[in-house]
Amino acid sequence: MKLFINILVAVLALLAVASGIPKVMLMEQEVAFFGAYGFSDVLLIVFGISQLLAGVMLVLPKTRVAGALLLAITFAASLVMLLMSGNMPMAAVTAAFLLLIGLVIAKGRVKTRAV
């Protein structure tokens, strides 16, 4: 199970970085999508930086749970907007990743309590 969690953390960290970079760079598609829900350019950059920070925090064992929580918040916000836009395939993928983030949080909390 430890190997699975380590691989999952690596995948989630890469996903967080891959999700954050286009927002920080104000890519046209991100600006258009999030702008439709009231995100200014500054707010979109902050959102992207949060995802980048979450990705880095996930890799570090001491900050893994906090990073997973931060990533879960950003993914949950994205999920709401995807559902509102009617993009069900991407909403389903985002929801699946949210469940996996929850697994990382749960495993991290159990480990933290045991120490």
Secondary structure by P-SEA (a helix, b strand, c coil): caaaaaaaaaaaaaaaaaaccccccccaaaaaaaaaacccaaaaaaaaaaaaaaaaaaacccaaaaaaaaaaaaaaaaaaaaaaacaaaaaaaaaaaaaaaaaaaaaaaaaaaac
